């Protein structure tokens, strides 16, 4: 006769586990939240024009797509790629730096392939930031800088971007004793969300400060090549920059390759080596087919990038000019893919974004998602067809007239 086993031990499940401090520090993704709101509104039958996310609507140029098609049929591309990236890809990145920015890089020690900007940023943050370290970045900022600092239990030093300085921070306003505590300074020009660009003199001051106060610099160059009237220089063009700085370059926006996931780190050899060691264990190689297509893109005359920059500059005027005519305060962005607009008097960015979605079915992003300095602003993405951008502005105008 079998005996049935009984126990008074309560049932256990994984939900009873104590998650790590890193897991507990992860905040919501503001872009995912926005995408969910848009999806819910569209499911309810509303014709929402989504100007909240920076998801390129342009596909890569035909010659880049053709290179990818040809790469599919190369047998070796079914194999794992080199951990550092294909040598041809790294050589093409070096070619791009030399011909676009006049910077010479060592392919073996000063370049490393990553799956886009956030992948590269994550590797650099993890090798540079320990609990208690101070990470400085400009406010408004790309949300990942805040999230990565928080997850690594670092301390934030927010550098307010001044409107009268073109949304650049006043570096002279930071005391020397504060700079002495900084482990890492993160920059992002052309800037997301404001569209500000940094002049060469600003980067020169940054490099001088980094050397004087012994901190590292990351320049997130995700919007390289997408200036409005002139192009943002590379921080590596500054004398001595490679002693302290690494630049993170993404192909997502520059070539319309966002879903292909490719980019590279460039700069200080010691920081690149540390990022490599981390990435060897925690990351993945860029898809071989994508690397082959990226070679063709980087080795080209960059006409496709100039075409995209011109397209976005035209879209910016389609949005900015009529909004200004309505009386809205719109920053004269110098680069990137967004329009940065102040909320009407008496409203916050959050309340204005909610009102636009409710009254016009135009979804914009609350500037508060980008830090304290963005609390009274909203960000409008330019990554919609021109006719949809025009319609979005017309809807905003009609709603404004109804409320007058």
Order of alpha helices (4+ residues) and beta strands (2+ residues): alpha-alpha-beta-alpha-alpha-beta-alpha-beta-alpha-beta-beta-alpha-beta-alpha-beta-beta-beta-alpha-alpha-alpha-beta-alpha-beta-beta-beta-alpha
